Amino acid sequence: MADPPLPALQGLVLTGGTSSRMGRDKAALVYHDAPQWRVAAEQLRACGADPFWSCSAAQAADWQLGERAIFDVVPGHGPASGLHAAFSLGGNTAWLVIGCDYPWLEVQDLQRLLTARAPSIDAVTYLNPATDDIEPLIALWEPAAQRHFLRAFANGEDSARRILRSCALQRLTPRSSHVLENRNAE
């Protein structure tokens, strides 16, 4: 018997943080000819994931995102608030999630997450060799992982990493540890 088809795919760029360590909006930083919020969205599009942005109202207005903007329902929990807002939209879709602060991430890295999808896997992410831990903000969250996240978040857990660790998880080795370096401070 053939495996059931995998759920449709959506993209989520996490940009809504205050960038307090950076001191300015890290989503607006330019590393490769365009601001990171736009680069990340183009990477998602190249993988077949129509992008949404977890962002602030000011970002949504400045970037003219319209209905593609997702606002925190439960603010104050960092990236978990953005994941919560997106996952709360419902539907039976997988979310390909990337933080806006990974300037060395490339389409090929996201494509590897998609290639590793399987019906028995709740999520796919990278194992960071520098930290020996997973990267929940560069991950593919299938509906089962989203439901698990929402239950854990409702019970007071706001660590996306801890929640993701408890799912049926496929961990990939990055092509280079440089890919997983995020830019949270200058």
PyMOL commands that set and color helices and strands:
alter all, ss='L'
color gray80, all
select helices_A, chain A and resi 26-28+36-46+57-63+66-68+79-87+107-115+143-154+160-165+177-180
alter helices_A, ss='H'
color red, helices_A
select strands_A, chain A and resi 8-14+50-54+69-70+93-99+123-128+133-141+169-172
alter strands_A, ss='S'
color yellow, strands_A
deselect
rebuild
show_as cartoon
